[in-house]
Amino acid sequence: MDIQKTAQFLNQPGAVAVIPTDTVYGLVARAQDLVATENLYKLKHREQKPGTLIAANLKQLEDLGLKHRYLKAVEQYWPGALSVVIPCADPKLEYLHQGKQSLAVRLPDHNQLTQLLDKTGPLITSSANNPGEPPAATIAQAKKVFGDKIGHYEDGGDLSNNEPSTVIRIIDDAVEVLREGAVKIEL
């Protein structure tokens, strides 16, 4: 991944890119950029279905406005390909959580992605595909879906052997698996 070039692109107002994440190819936008986030959600036709927030570390998530107590309670799951849905009731972050009052968050275990996140801050992400279709396994597949609607594509090779992140929610002491993925959860 050309970290410098990708970071420069994503740090432009309203920018959305397709990059290899720690799991699959993802549409990504800077989480602090309301317009970029809205652009990503429009490209994915997402309403009331927020993306996943990825960050280099807990401090980035706290600086964005997520509560320390919720992050502290789930930090043992990171870094890794496990996204955890946490409460997010801050009205200033409604553009991210789309009124759902919660967000899936993840700290990836991927050196290049972490370096990128250090330069961009947290990214909101969603798999690079049309709703209901499998995630793009190659840049060519992603370009077929999004074409020139995306200003930057970062080729990370064939990711067809990668799985999306596992998504869980913790209610009281129970773990609910919302999506099976790269991390297997034994209940």
C-alpha positions as CSV (number, residue, x, y, z in Angstrom):
1,M,0.0,0.0,0.0
2,D,1.3,3.5,-0.8
3,I,0.5,4.9,2.6
4,Q,1.6,8.4,1.8
5,K,-0.4,8.7,-1.4
6,T,-3.5,7.1,0.2
7,A,-3.3,9.3,3.3
8,Q,-3.0,12.5,1.1
9,F,-6.0,11.5,-0.9
10,L,-8.2,10.6,2.2
11,N,-7.2,13.8,4.0
12,Q,-8.9,15.8,1.2
13,P,-12.4,17.0,2.1
14,G,-15.2,14.6,1.0
15,A,-12.8,11.8,-0.1
16,V,-13.8,8.2,-0.3
17,A,-11.3,5.5,-1.4
18,V,-11.2,1.7,-1.9
19,I,-8.3,0.1,0.0
20,P,-7.3,-3.4,1.3
21,T,-8.2,-3.5,5.0
22,D,-7.1,-6.1,7.5
23,T,-10.0,-8.2,6.2
24,V,-11.5,-7.4,2.8
25,Y,-11.4,-4.5,0.3
26,G,-13.3,-1.6,1.9
27,L,-14.7,1.7,1.0
28,V,-13.1,4.1,3.5
29,A,-13.6,7.8,4.5
30,R,-12.2,9.9,7.3
31,A,-14.6,9.6,10.2
32,Q,-14.1,13.2,11.2
33,D,-15.2,14.3,7.7
34,L,-19.0,14.5,7.7
35,V,-19.2,15.0,3.9
36,A,-16.8,12.1,3.2
37,T,-18.9,9.9,5.5
38,E,-22.1,10.9,3.8
39,N,-20.5,10.2,0.4
40,L,-19.5,6.7,1.5
41,Y,-23.0,5.9,2.8
42,K,-24.5,7.2,-0.5
43,L,-22.2,5.0,-2.5
44,K,-23.3,2.0,-0.4
45,H,-27.0,3.0,-0.3
46,R,-26.8,2.7,3.4
47,E,-29.5,4.2,5.6
48,Q,-29.9,3.1,9.2
49,K,-27.0,0.7,8.7
50,P,-23.7,2.4,9.8
51,G,-20.3,1.2,8.7
52,T,-17.5,0.0,10.9
53,L,-15.1,2.5,12.5
54,I,-11.5,1.4,12.4
55,A,-8.7,3.2,14.2
56,A,-5.0,2.9,15.0
57,N,-5.6,3.0,18.8
58,L,-8.1,3.7,21.5
59,K,-7.1,7.3,21.8
60,Q,-8.2,8.0,18.3
61,L,-11.6,6.6,19.1
62,E,-11.8,8.6,22.3
63,D,-10.7,11.8,20.6
64,L,-13.5,11.2,18.1
65,G,-16.0,11.2,20.9
66,L,-16.5,7.5,21.8
67,K,-16.8,6.9,25.6
68,H,-13.7,5.5,27.3
69,R,-15.7,3.2,29.5
70,Y,-17.2,1.3,26.5
71,L,-13.8,1.1,24.8
72,K,-12.1,-0.1,27.9
73,A,-14.7,-2.8,28.4
74,V,-13.9,-4.4,25.0
75,E,-10.2,-3.6,24.4
76,Q,-9.2,-7.2,25.1
77,Y,-10.6,-8.1,21.7
78,W,-8.0,-6.0,19.9
79,P,-6.0,-5.7,17.8
80,G,-7.7,-8.1,15.4
81,A,-10.4,-8.8,12.9
82,L,-13.2,-8.5,15.5
83,S,-15.6,-5.6,15.4
84,V,-17.5,-4.8,18.6
85,V,-20.7,-2.8,18.6
86,I,-20.6,-0.2,21.4
87,P,-23.1,2.5,22.5
88,C,-22.6,5.8,20.8
89,A,-25.3,8.2,21.7
90,D,-23.4,11.5,21.1
91,P,-25.6,13.6,18.9
92,K,-22.5,15.1,17.3
93,L,-21.7,11.6,15.9
94,E,-25.2,10.9,14.5
95,Y,-23.8,11.3,11.0
96,L,-21.7,8.2,11.7
97,H,-24.2,6.0,13.6
98,Q,-27.2,7.2,11.5
99,G,-29.5,7.4,14.5
100,K,-28.7,3.8,15.7
101,Q,-27.0,5.1,18.9
102,S,-24.3,2.5,18.4
103,L,-21.2,1.8,16.2
104,A,-19.1,-1.2,15.3
105,V,-15.5,-0.4,16.1
106,R,-12.2,-2.2,15.5
107,L,-8.5,-1.8,16.0
108,P,-6.9,-3.8,13.1
109,D,-3.9,-6.0,13.4
110,H,-2.3,-4.9,10.2
111,N,0.9,-2.8,10.1
112,Q,0.3,-0.9,6.9
113,L,-3.3,-0.1,7.8
114,T,-2.3,1.1,11.2
115,Q,0.3,3.4,9.6
116,L,-2.4,4.8,7.4
117,L,-4.7,5.3,10.3
118,D,-1.9,7.2,12.1
119,K,-1.9,9.7,9.2
120,T,-5.7,9.9,8.6
121,G,-7.3,9.3,12.0
122,P,-10.2,6.9,12.3
123,L,-11.8,5.7,9.1
124,I,-15.4,4.7,8.6
125,T,-15.5,1.6,6.4
126,S,-17.8,-0.7,4.6
127,S,-17.0,-3.6,2.3
128,A,-16.4,-2.7,-1.3
129,N,-19.5,-4.2,-2.9
130,N,-23.2,-3.6,-3.7
131,P,-25.5,-4.5,-0.8
132,G,-26.3,-8.2,-0.8
133,E,-23.3,-9.1,-3.0
134,P,-20.0,-10.7,-1.9
135,P,-17.2,-8.2,-1.0
136,A,-14.8,-7.4,-3.9
137,A,-11.8,-9.7,-3.8
138,T,-9.8,-7.7,-6.2
139,I,-9.4,-4.0,-7.2
140,A,-10.8,-4.9,-10.7
141,Q,-14.0,-6.2,-9.0
142,A,-14.3,-3.0,-6.9
143,K,-13.8,-0.8,-10.0
144,K,-16.6,-2.8,-11.7
145,V,-19.0,-1.8,-8.8
146,F,-17.9,1.8,-8.2
147,G,-16.0,2.9,-11.4
148,D,-15.1,6.6,-11.4
149,K,-17.3,7.4,-8.4
150,I,-14.2,6.6,-6.4
151,G,-11.2,8.9,-6.7
152,H,-8.5,6.5,-5.3
153,Y,-8.1,2.7,-5.5
154,E,-5.3,1.0,-3.7
155,D,-4.4,-2.4,-5.0
156,G,-3.6,-5.0,-2.3
157,G,-3.7,-8.1,-4.6
158,D,-6.3,-10.9,-4.5
159,L,-8.1,-11.0,-1.1
160,S,-10.5,-13.8,-2.0
161,N,-9.1,-16.0,0.9
162,N,-9.8,-13.2,3.4
163,E,-13.1,-13.1,5.4
164,P,-14.8,-10.0,6.7
165,S,-14.5,-9.2,10.4
166,T,-16.6,-11.0,12.9
167,V,-19.1,-8.5,14.5
168,I,-20.2,-9.0,18.0
169,R,-22.3,-7.1,20.6
170,I,-21.9,-7.5,24.3
171,I,-25.1,-7.2,26.4
172,D,-24.4,-7.5,30.1
173,D,-22.1,-10.5,30.2
174,A,-23.4,-12.2,27.1
175,V,-21.7,-12.1,23.7
176,E,-24.0,-12.0,20.7
177,V,-22.5,-12.8,17.3
178,L,-24.0,-10.5,14.7
179,R,-21.9,-11.7,11.8
180,E,-19.6,-14.7,11.6
181,G,-16.2,-13.8,10.0
182,A,-12.5,-14.0,10.4
183,V,-12.5,-14.6,14.2
184,K,-14.4,-17.6,15.4
185,I,-16.3,-17.0,18.7
186,E,-17.0,-20.0,20.9
187,L,-20.2,-19.3,22.9
